């Protein structure tokens, strides 16, 4: 890599010089070819113009305009003798029938599309026409046509066509003076080679590769295009249009990169550059090995340190800065070894403290729930009998007052006794709700789903529309997990009602794919979790702690105005599920005359 980096500037400059030389040679060659193509195109245009002027003179003859076969033949013979480069002259009427001809008979050419096109151009458009290459068994030619207009006609439509058959060999003689060395010149039209001069040309190759130059030449453009001959050698071709003919003159020459002298020079230069490169690489490899061995030893030490191997190693060979660097590596390895030992000890202590904190949190939650159960039991044993007895006495007084007529002075009226009974019944109902909130009996008896449904009935009476959805069969959970899920749902619904101002809430319990996922969503005012999730937010802190205590993730998604979504999720571990705890007694109805009260379902002491 070092050798390549060192040689890169030299190689870049050498390649740049070679490329620029080839590019300049290419541009110069194309400029010369383009100039030659334009000159040849002008010569061909002058040749065609000269023959067209001759045809124009013949078309202006009275005998030609009368289409008299006897007299026209003499005119055609005269012009034929004056133009020995012509194979023949012919005259056709408006129906394309031959009136007379001198020299070669045009009859075999009437089925050739390019000949028909040239004749039709003169008859229909009234303009001179030029065909492409016409081939007979004996020779090759092109046809030039000129419309014949009668002097007495007013509509301007031609009455016939006079034409000349021009030798292709004469066109080649026109091009020949411009051919030099490897240069070749071709006259093409619509992919056909009309005339060509030069030893490097192949008619089939040109016909296949010159469709685009011919099409561009017909549009009057001058340009260039490379092509490959049958041997694979690349040539540069410049082309120019022949005005008024729809032809193109193409001048070709071997590309500078394939031209023999240039190729030999290029090959020798590349060979010398390659030998110099190999020698430089060999020298750099020898010197590099001598320099790189100590660096590889240091690299091995660094790799071992990265992999956690801090064992002592021999100092790296070499002197000067490499020896200093090796000593620094050894000292760094010793320090890292001591730090990693201290870090592992701190990590083990941290894990132990985290486990202790989790255990303490579970114990705290368990003690808290035990205290709730004790308080609920005390309320049931101490307060519930008093309220029940007072309610019995109120009902008894109401019944006894009904037997006195008139009532004794100072005795309470029936309305007052009924009001006292109602207050005592409401107190009993409120007491039942308080005890249920402290420790819902459904949580142990029927499971967490039934307990949440019972709690949602109470929440609905407070104005929050609640809905419970379950997906999958709810699994048996440990008492700690059941209690944590219930308390988190209870706190979330409380926050939605009291703080969020929500009127709709959804609780979804999803027990699929081996995971328990509980989602609580409300349409309340929402809040910013980053601001609300501070240490003083006891509700959120309590939910997070309960989720952490059972190994569940806890996520809050909320935004002011968009409601709140709370999701807790944990795996359903069969090892952490068991049968429910021993359930406290079920609620027992207690007859109270006209009404019914309920035992609060808490074990009596």
C-alpha positions in Angstrom: 0.0 0.0 0.0 2.8 2.4 0.8 4.5 1.6 -2.5 1.3 2.1 -4.4 0.8 5.4 -2.6 4.3 6.5 -3.5 4.0 5.5 -7.1 0.5 6.9 -7.5 1.6 10.5 -8.4 4.1 9.2 -10.9 1.7 6.8 -12.5 -1.0 9.4 -12.6 1.3 11.9 -14.4 2.4 9.2 -16.9 -1.1 8.0 -17.6 -2.2 11.7 -18.0 0.5 12.4 -20.5 -0.3 9.3 -22.5 -4.0 10.0 -22.4 -3.5 13.6 -23.4 -1.2 12.6 -26.2 -3.7 10.2 -27.6 -6.5 12.7 -27.1 -4.6 15.4 -29.0 -3.7 13.0 -31.7 -7.3 12.0 -32.0 -8.6 15.6 -32.2 -6.0 16.5 -34.8 -6.8 13.5 -36.9 -10.5 14.2 -36.7 -10.0 17.8 -37.7 -8.0 16.7 -40.7 -10.5 14.1 -41.7 -13.4 16.5 -41.3 -11.7 19.0 -43.6 -11.0 16.3 -46.1 -14.7 15.1 -45.9 -16.0 18.6 -46.5 -13.7 19.2 -49.5 -14.6 15.8 -51.1 -18.3 16.6 -50.5 -18.0 19.9 -52.3 -16.2 18.2 -55.2 -19.0 15.6 -55.5 -21.6 18.4 -55.2 -19.9 20.3 -58.1 -19.8 17.1 -60.2 -23.5 16.5 -59.6 -24.3 20.1 -60.2 -22.4 20.0 -63.5 -24.4 17.0 -64.7 -27.7 18.6 -63.5 -27.0 21.7 -65.5 -26.4 19.6 -68.5 -29.8 17.8 -67.9 -31.4 21.2 -67.4 -30.1 22.4 -70.9 -31.4 19.2 -72.5 -34.8 19.6 -70.7 -35.1 23.1 -72.2 -34.8 21.8 -75.8 -38.1 22.1 -77.8 -37.7 18.6 -79.2 -37.3 17.2 -75.7 -40.3 19.1 -74.4 -42.5 17.7 -77.3 -41.5 14.2 -76.3 -41.0 13.3 -80.0 -39.2 9.9 -79.9 -37.5 10.4 -83.3 -36.2 13.9 -82.7 -35.4 13.3 -79.0 -33.0 10.4 -79.8 -30.7 12.8 -81.8 -30.6 15.2 -78.9 -29.7 12.5 -76.4 -27.0 11.2 -78.7 -25.4 14.6 -78.9 -25.3 15.1 -75.1 -24.1 11.5 -74.6 -21.1 12.1 -77.0 -20.4 15.3 -75.1 -20.3 13.5 -71.7 -18.2 10.3 -72.0 -18.5 9.7 -68.3 -22.2 9.0 -68.7 -23.4 5.4 -69.3 -26.5 6.8 -70.9 -29.3 9.3 -71.1 -33.0 8.6 -71.2 -36.4 10.5 -71.5 -39.6 9.3 -69.9 -43.1 10.6 -70.2 -45.5 11.4 -67.3 -46.6 7.7 -67.2 -42.9 6.7 -66.6 -42.7 5.1 -70.0 -39.4 5.4 -71.8 -39.7 7.7 -74.8 -36.0 7.4 -76.0 -32.6 6.6 -74.6 -29.0 6.9 -75.7 -26.4 4.4 -74.4 -27.6 2.1 -71.5 -31.3 1.1 -71.6 -32.9 2.2 -68.3 -35.6 -0.4 -68.6 -34.0 -3.0 -66.1 -33.6 -0.2 -63.5 -37.4 0.6 -63.4 -37.9 -2.0 -60.6 -35.2 -0.5 -58.4 -36.7 1.5 -55.5 -34.0 4.1 -55.4 -34.4 4.7 -59.2 -38.2 5.0 -58.9 -37.7 7.5 -56.0 -35.5 9.7 -58.2 -37.9 9.6 -61.1 -40.9 10.3 -58.8 -39.1 13.3 -57.3 -38.8 14.9 -60.7 -42.4 14.2 -61.8 -44.3 15.0 -58.6 -42.1 17.7 -56.9 -40.6 19.1 -60.1 -37.1 19.0 -58.5 -33.9 17.3 -59.5 -33.5 13.8 -58.2 -30.4 11.7 -57.3 -30.6 7.9 -56.7 -28.4 5.7 -54.6 -26.1 3.1 -56.1 -27.7 1.1 -59.0 -26.0 -2.2 -59.8 -26.3 -4.3 -63.0 -24.4 -7.5 -63.8 -21.9 -5.4 -65.8 -21.5 -2.1 -63.9 -22.6 0.2 -61.1 -24.1 3.7 -61.6 -26.3 6.4 -60.1 -29.3 8.1 -61.8 -29.7 11.8 -62.1 -33.2 13.1 -63.0 -34.6 16.5 -64.1 -38.2 17.4 -64.7 -39.3 18.4 -68.3 -41.8 21.3 -68.4 -43.6 22.3 -71.7 -43.5 25.9 -72.6 -47.2 26.0 -73.3 -48.3 24.5 -70.0 -49.8 26.8 -67.3 -50.2 24.4 -64.4 -46.4 23.9 -64.0 -46.6 20.1 -63.8 -43.8 18.2 -65.6 -44.7 16.3 -68.8 -41.7 14.0 -68.5 -38.4 13.2 -67.0 -34.9 13.4 -68.5 -32.2 11.5 -66.7 -28.6 10.5 -66.9 -26.8 7.4 -65.7 -23.5 8.4 -64.1 -20.6 5.9 -63.7 -19.7 5.1 -60.1 -16.1 4.5 -61.3 -15.9 8.1 -62.3 -17.0 9.1 -58.8 -14.2 7.0 -57.4 -11.8 8.8 -59.7 -13.1 12.1 -58.2 -12.3 10.8 -54.6 -9.0 9.1 -55.4 -6.7 12.2 -55.3 -7.6 12.7 -51.6 -6.6 9.2 -50.4 -3.3 9.1 -48.6 -1.6 6.2 -46.6 -4.1 4.5 -44.2 -6.8 7.1 -45.0 -9.9 5.7 -46.8 -12.8 7.7 -48.3 -16.4 6.4 -48.8 -19.5 7.9 -50.3 -22.5 6.4 -48.5 -26.3 6.8 -48.6 -28.7 5.3 -46.1 -26.2 2.7 -45.1 -25.1 1.7 -48.6 -21.6 2.3 -49.9 -21.9 4.2 -53.3 -18.2 4.6 -53.9 -15.1 3.9 -51.8 -11.3 4.3 -52.2 -8.7 2.9 -49.7 -7.4 -0.6 -48.8 -8.8 -0.6 -45.3 -12.5 -0.4 -46.2 -14.9 -3.4 -46.2 -18.3 -2.8 -47.9 -20.2 -5.1 -45.5 -18.7 -3.5 -42.4 -19.4 0.0 -43.7 -23.0 -0.9 -44.7 -23.7 -2.1 -41.2 -22.0 0.6 -39.3 -22.7 3.8 -41.3 -26.5 4.0 -40.9 -26.2 6.7 -38.3 -23.6 8.9 -40.2 -25.8 8.7 -43.3 -28.9 9.7 -41.4 -27.1 12.6 -39.8 -25.5 13.6 -43.1 -29.0 13.8 -44.7 -29.9 16.4 -42.0 -26.9 18.5 -43.1 -24.7 17.8 -40.1 -20.9 17.3 -39.9 -19.6 14.9 -37.3 -17.5 11.9 -36.4 -18.1 8.3 -35.3 -15.7 5.4 -34.5 -16.2 1.9 -35.9 -14.4 -1.4 -35.9 -13.3 -3.3 -39.0 -13.6 -7.2 -39.3 -10.2 -7.6 -37.6 -11.4 -5.6 -34.6 -9.2 -2.5 -35.3 -10.8 0.7 -34.3 -11.1 3.5 -36.9 -12.1 7.1 -36.6 -14.6 8.3 -39.2 -15.4 11.9 -40.0 -18.4 12.6 -42.3 -19.9 15.5 -44.1 -23.1 15.8 -46.2 -23.1 16.2 -50.0 -25.4 19.1 -50.6 -28.6 18.3 -52.6 -27.8 14.5 -52.8 -28.8 13.0 -49.5 -25.3 11.4 -49.4 -22.5 11.6 -46.9 -18.7 11.5 -47.5 -16.9 9.6 -44.8 -13.1 9.8 -44.3 -11.6 7.1 -42.1 -8.2 6.5 -40.5 -6.9 4.1 -37.9 -7.4 5.5 -34.3 -4.2 6.8 -32.7 -4.3 4.0 -30.2 -4.4 1.3 -32.9 -2.1 3.1 -35.5 1.0 0.8 -35.8 3.7 3.4 -35.0 1.7 4.9 -32.1 0.8 1.4 -30.8 4.5 0.4 -30.8 5.5 3.5 -28.9 2.7 3.1 -26.4 3.5 -0.6 -25.8 7.2 0.2 -25.2 6.3 3.1 -22.8 3.9 0.9 -20.9 6.5 -1.9 -20.7 9.1 0.5 -19.3 6.6 1.9 -16.8 5.7 -1.7 -15.7 9.3 -2.7 -15.1 9.9 0.5 -13.1 6.8 -0.2 -11.1 7.8 -3.8 -10.3 11.3 -2.8 -9.3 9.9 -0.1 -7.0 7.5 -2.5 -5.4 10.3 -5.0 -4.7 12.4 -2.4 -3.0 9.5 -1.1 -1.0 8.6 -4.7 0.1 12.1 -5.4 1.4 12.3 -2.1 3.3 8.8 -2.3 4.5 9.3 -5.7 6.0 12.3 -4.4 7.9 10.3 -1.5 9.2 6.9 -3.2 9.7 8.0 -6.2 11.9 8.1 -4.2 15.1 4.8 -2.6 14.2 3.2 -6.0 13.7 4.4 -7.1 17.1 2.8 -3.9 18.6 -0.4 -4.6 16.6 -0.5 -8.2 18.1 -0.2 -6.7 21.6 -3.0 -4.2 20.9 -5.2 -7.0 19.5 -4.6 -9.1 22.6 -5.5 -6.1 24.8 -8.7 -5.5 22.8 -9.6 -9.2 23.3 -9.1 -8.8 27.1 -5.7 -10.5 27.3 -3.6 -8.4 29.6 -0.8 -10.9 30.3 2.8 -9.6 30.2 4.6 -9.8 26.8 8.2 -9.4 25.6 9.1 -5.9 24.4 8.8 -5.2 20.7 12.0 -5.4 18.7 13.4 -2.2 17.2 14.8 0.9 18.6 14.0 4.6 19.0 10.3 5.6 18.9 9.1 2.0 18.4 10.9 0.8 21.6 9.3 3.7 23.5 5.9 2.8 22.0 6.3 -0.8 23.0 7.1 0.2 26.6 4.0 2.4 26.7 1.9 -0.5 25.5 3.2 -2.7 28.3 2.5 0.0 30.9 -1.0 0.5 29.4 -1.7 -3.2 29.5 -0.8 -3.4 33.3 -3.0 -0.4 34.1 -5.9 -1.8 32.1 -5.5 -5.2 33.8 -5.8 -3.5 37.3 -8.7 -1.3 36.1 -10.6 -4.3 34.7 -10.1 -6.2 37.9 -11.5 -3.3 39.9 -14.3 -2.9 37.3 -15.4 -6.5 37.6 -15.4 -6.2 41.4 -17.5 -3.1 41.2 -19.9 -4.7 38.7 -20.3 -7.7 41.0 -21.1 -5.4 43.9 -23.5 -3.4 41.8 -25.3 -6.6 40.7 -25.6 -7.7 44.3 -26.9 -4.3 45.4 -29.4 -4.3 42.5 -30.6 -7.8 43.5 -30.9 -6.6 47.1 -32.9 -3.5 46.0 -35.2 -5.6 43.9 -35.8 -8.0 46.8 -36.3 -5.0 49.1 -38.8 -3.6 46.6 -40.7 -6.9 46.5 -40.7 -7.1 50.3 -41.9 -3.5 50.6 -44.8 -4.2 48.1 -45.7 -7.4 50.0 -45.6 -5.6 53.3 -47.7 -2.8 51.9 -50.3 -5.2 50.6 -50.3 -7.1 54.0 -50.9 -3.8 55.7 -53.7 -3.1 53.3 -55.2 -6.5 54.1 -54.8 -5.9 57.9 -56.5 -2.5 57.6 -59.3 -3.9 55.6 -59.8 -6.7 58.1 -59.7 -4.2 61.0 -62.3 -2.0 59.3 -64.5 -5.1 58.7 -64.2 -6.4 62.3 -64.4 -3.1 64.1 -66.5 -0.7 62.0 -68.7 -2.9 59.9 -70.5 -4.5 62.9 -71.1 -1.0 64.4 -72.7 0.3 61.2 -74.7 -2.9 60.8 -76.0 -2.7 64.4 -76.9 0.9 64.0 -78.7 0.1 60.7 -80.7 -2.7 62.5 -81.7 -0.3 65.3 -82.8 2.3 62.9 -85.0 -0.3 61.1 -86.4 -1.5 64.4 -87.3 2.0 65.6 -88.9 2.7 62.3 -91.0 -0.4 62.7 -91.9 0.2 66.3 -92.8 3.9 65.6 -95.3 2.5 63.1 -97.2 0.7 65.9 -97.6 3.9 68.1 -100.5 6.2 67.3 -99.9 9.0 68.0 -96.2 8.9 68.3 -94.7 9.6 71.7 -93.4 13.1 72.3 -89.8 13.5 71.5 -89.6 10.3 69.4 -88.1 10.5 65.9 -90.4 10.6 63.0 -90.5 7.9 60.3 -88.9 10.3 57.8 -86.0 10.9 60.2 -85.5 7.2 60.8 -85.7 6.5 57.1 -83.0 9.2 56.4 -80.8 7.7 59.1 -81.2 4.2 57.6 -80.3 5.5 54.2 -77.2 7.2 55.5 -76.2 4.0 57.3 -76.7 2.0 54.1 -74.6 4.5 52.1 -71.9 4.3 54.8 -72.0 0.5 54.5 -71.7 0.8 50.7 -68.8 3.3 50.9 -67.1 1.1 53.5 -67.4 -1.8 51.2 -65.8 0.2 48.4 -62.9 1.3 50.6 -62.2 -2.3 51.7 -62.4 -3.5 48.1 -59.9 -0.8 47.0 -57.6 -1.9 49.8 -57.7 -5.6 48.9 -60.1 -6.7 46.1 -61.2 -10.3 46.9 -61.7 -11.0 43.2 -58.0 -10.7 42.6 -57.3 -13.9 44.6 -60.6 -15.7 43.9 -61.2 -15.2 40.2 -57.9 -13.7 38.8 -56.7 -10.3 37.6 -59.2 -10.0 34.7 -62.2 -10.3 37.0 -60.7 -7.9 39.5 -60.0 -5.3 36.8 -63.6 -5.7 35.5 -65.0 -5.2 39.1 -62.8 -2.1 39.5 -63.9 -0.7 36.1 -67.6 -0.9 37.3 -66.8 1.5 40.1 -64.8 3.8 37.8 -67.7 4.0 35.4 -69.9 5.3 38.2 -67.4 8.2 38.5 -67.9 9.3 34.8 -65.1 7.4 33.0 -66.3 5.1 30.2 -64.1 2.0 30.5 -63.8 -1.0 28.2 -61.8 -4.2 28.7 -60.4 -6.3 25.9 -58.6 -9.6 26.2 -56.5 -11.4 23.6 -55.6 -15.0 24.2 -56.3 -17.0 27.4 -55.1 -15.1 30.5 -52.5 -17.3 32.2 -52.2 -18.2 35.9 -49.9 -15.6 37.4 -48.1 -15.4 40.7 -49.8 -13.3 43.4 -47.1 -10.6 43.0 -47.7 -10.3 39.2 -51.5 -10.3 39.6 -51.3 -7.6 42.2 -48.8 -5.4 40.3 -50.9 -5.5 37.1 -54.0 -4.7 39.0 -52.4 -1.7 40.9 -50.9 -0.3 37.7 -54.3 -0.4 35.9 -56.0 1.1 39.0 -53.5 4.0 39.1 -53.6 4.6 35.4 -57.4 4.8 35.4 -57.3 7.1 38.4 -54.9 9.4 36.7 -57.0 9.4 33.5 -60.1 10.4 35.5 -58.6 12.9 38.0 -55.7 14.5 36.1 -56.4 13.8 32.4 -60.1 14.7 32.4 -60.8 11.7 30.1 -64.2 10.3 29.4 -63.1 7.1 27.6 -60.5 4.5 28.5 -59.5 1.1 27.1 -57.7 -1.7 28.9 -56.3 -4.4 26.7 -54.7 -7.6 28.1 -52.8 -9.5 25.4 -51.4 -13.0 26.4 -50.0 -14.3 23.1 -46.6 -15.5 21.8 -45.4 -16.3 25.3 -45.7 -12.7 26.5 -48.1 -10.7 28.7 -48.8 -7.2 27.4 -51.2 -4.8 29.3 -52.1 -1.6 27.5 -54.1 1.3 29.1 -55.2 4.1 26.8 -57.3 7.1 27.5 -58.5 10.2 25.5 -57.6 12.7 28.2 -55.6 15.9 28.0 -52.3 14.1 27.9 -49.0 15.4 29.2 -45.3 15.6 28.6 -43.7 12.4 30.0 -40.3 14.0 30.2 -41.7 16.7 32.5 -44.1 14.6 34.5 -41.8 11.7 35.0 -39.9 13.4 37.8 -39.2 12.0 41.2 -42.1 13.9 42.8 -44.6 12.3 40.4 -45.5 9.6 42.9 -48.2 7.9 40.7 -45.9 7.3 37.8 -43.0 6.4 40.1 -45.2 3.8 41.8 -46.2 2.2 38.5 -42.6 2.1 37.4 -41.5 0.4 40.6 -44.3 -2.1 40.5 -43.4 -3.0 36.9 -39.7 -3.3 37.7 -40.6 -5.5 40.7 -42.1 -8.2 38.5 -39.5 -7.8 35.7 -41.8 -6.0 33.3 -41.0 -3.1 30.9 -42.9 0.1 31.5 -43.5 2.6 28.7 -45.5 5.8 28.6 -46.6 7.5 25.3 -48.3 10.9 25.7 -48.5 14.3 24.3 -50.6 17.3 25.4 -54.0 17.0 23.8 -53.6 13.5 22.4 -54.3 11.3 25.5 -52.0 8.8 27.2 -51.0 5.2 26.5 -49.3 3.1 29.2 -47.8 -0.3 28.2 -46.3 -2.9 30.5 -44.9 -6.1 29.0 -43.2 -9.2 30.5 -42.6 -12.8 29.4 -45.0 -15.5 30.6 -42.6 -17.7 32.4 -44.1 -21.0 33.5 -41.7 -21.2 36.4 -43.2 -17.9 37.7 -46.9 -19.0 37.6 -48.6 -21.0 40.2 -52.0 -21.5 41.7 -53.7 -18.6 43.4 -53.1 -17.8 47.1 -55.6 -19.1 49.6 -58.6 -16.9 48.9 -60.3 -15.0 51.7 -64.0 -15.8 52.4 -66.5 -14.8 49.7 -68.9 -11.9 50.2 -71.8 -13.2 52.3 -75.2 -11.5 52.2 -76.6 -10.3 55.6 -80.3 -9.7 55.8 -81.3 -6.3 57.0 -85.1 -6.2 56.8 -86.1 -4.5 53.5 -82.4 -4.2 52.2 -79.4 -6.5 51.9 -75.9 -5.7 53.1 -72.8 -7.8 52.3 -70.0 -9.2 54.3 -66.9 -7.5 53.0 -65.0 -10.7 52.2 -62.1 -10.2 54.6 -61.1 -12.9 57.0 -62.2 -12.2 60.5 -59.7 -12.2 63.3 
